[in-house]
Amino acid sequence: MSFRDKIESLITDAVLFGLATATRVRLKNSAGVLEARNNADTLYIIGRGADPVGANDWVTLGYLTANGGNYQVLQYTITAAGGATQDSTTSIPAGNVVYEAREDVTVAWSVGATVNVGDTATPALIIATADVDEQSVDTYVIPQRTTWPIASVVRSTIAGAPAVGTSVITVFYGTPHP
């Protein structure tokens, strides 16, 4: 590291590591945020580390992938022509947690139509009639922390014999970890 680089480290919010200019790493304080950048300060670098062992440790991609923390997303479309019950093609395993459910009403449903969304045993487990105005085109987001009780598809139950209506149901779920 040249004398100029040493002086730069002292008078700026950056610390340089490495002897060869092309592979030098710059750690810098960018408005209170620690950044790891290339020597030219034009790109972020790839960093590696050990798996976390404490509550405030950074998490590696390998650890996150192996130990959860990722949402699974299930999505399917329901229509007035689809019948009184319409199921997702994918099941949610028992014990998973639903963190958010959405109903995106893309075509307003006939007056009097209602939609409940749940598992095969509890029709309104994650979206109840009161959560959504089926006659208004909009996206309705229902945050929650609902434990999925049985391995089951997601079931939409449509009442009121609608002639028209289309919604996209989206469920964000995952395996909880302590």
N, C-alpha and C positions, 0 to 999 in steps of 0.2 A: 504494500500500500504506500503510495507516494506521500510526501510531506503535505502536498495540497489536499489530498483526500483526508488525511488526519485532521487538518485544520477545518475542512468542510464539516466533518463529523462533530467538531466542537462548537461551531457557530450556527449550525442548522439543526433541525429536528430529525436528523437522519444518522444512522450508524451503518457503516459499510463493512461487509465481510467478504474476504477473498482477495487473492493477489491478482489474478488475471481479470482485466477489465471486462472481457466478454462474459464471464461467468459470475461476476461480483453480485452480491445480494445487498439490497438496501432495506434496512428496517427504518421506518420513519413514523413520526407522529404527525398525523394529518388531522388537525382540529380535534385532538383527543382520541383519535382512532389509530390503533397500531396497524400499519400496512407493511407487507413484505413485497417489495418491488424489484424489478431488474435494475441494473446499474444506471441505465438511461432514464429511469423513473417513468417508463412508458407502458409497462405491463406488470400485472401481478405475477408472482412466481408460484410454482407448485411446492407446497410444503408437506413434510411428512413428520409423523410423530407416533408415539405409543398410544395404545388404547387407554381410555380414561380409567382412573381408579378412585377419584374423588368427585364430590358433588359439583364442583366448579371447574372441572377439567374440560378442555376442548375435546370434541368427539371426532374420531376418524371416520371416514366413509365406510371402511370395512366393519367397524364396530356397529355403526348405525344400521347397516344392511343386515348384519347377523343378529342384532338384538332388538329389532323393532324401532319404533319411532316414526315409521312411515305410514301414512294413510293409505288405505285401499280405497278406490273410488269405484262405485257401482252406479251405472246409469242405464235407464231404459225409458222408452216412450209409451205413454198410454193414450188411448183415443176413445171417443164416444162409441165408435164401431167395434171396439175390442172386447166388449162384454162387461159383466158386473165385477169380475175379479180378473186382474191382469198381473202376472208375475214377472220378476226379473229372471234372466237366464242363469245368473250366478247366485249361489247361496252365501250367506254370512255364517261363519262358524259360531257355535254357542260360546258364550263368554267374551266375545269381542265387544268393543264399545263403539256405539254410534256417536260421533262427535258433532256431526252436522247433517241435516237433511234439507234438501231444496226441492221445491216444486216450481218449475218454470212454466207458467201457463202461456203457451204460444198461440193457441186459438181459444177464445173465451168459451166456456162451457154453457150449455143451455141453462136458462133460469131454473133454479131448484136442484141442479146437480151438485153433488158433494163428492169429495174424494178423501178417503182415509188411507194412510200408508202404515204398514206394520209387518209383523211376521205372519205365519199361517195360523197362529193361535190368537193373536191380539191385533185386531184390524187397525187400531189407531195408535200403535206403539210409538211411532216417531213423527207422524204428521196427522193431526186431528182436523176435523171439519172446521173448527174455529181458527185454525192457523192460516188458512188460505181463503181468499175470495175468488172462487172458481170463475166468476163472471167478469173478472178483470185481468187483462193480459199484463203480467208482471212476474218478477222472480221473487219468491217467498223463501227466506232463509230461516231455518229453525235450528239455532245452536242448542246443543244438549250434551249430556253425558249419560246415555242410555245403554245399559248392559243388554246385549242381545241374548235372550234366554234359551233359545233352541236353535240348532242348526236348521236354517230355513232360507228359502228364497224371500225376497222382499215382495210383499203382496199389496197391490192397490185395490181398494174396494170402492167401486163407483156406484152411487145411489142416485135416484131421481130420473132414471131412464132418459139421459140426455140424447139429443139428436146430433149435436155438434160439441166439439171440445177436444183439445189436445194439450198434453202436458209432458214435460220431460222431468223425470224423477231422478235425483242425484243423491247418493248416500256416501258420506265420508266415514269410514270406520277403520278400526285397527285393534291390535292386541295391546292391552295396557301393560306397562312395565313399571315396577316400583322405582 
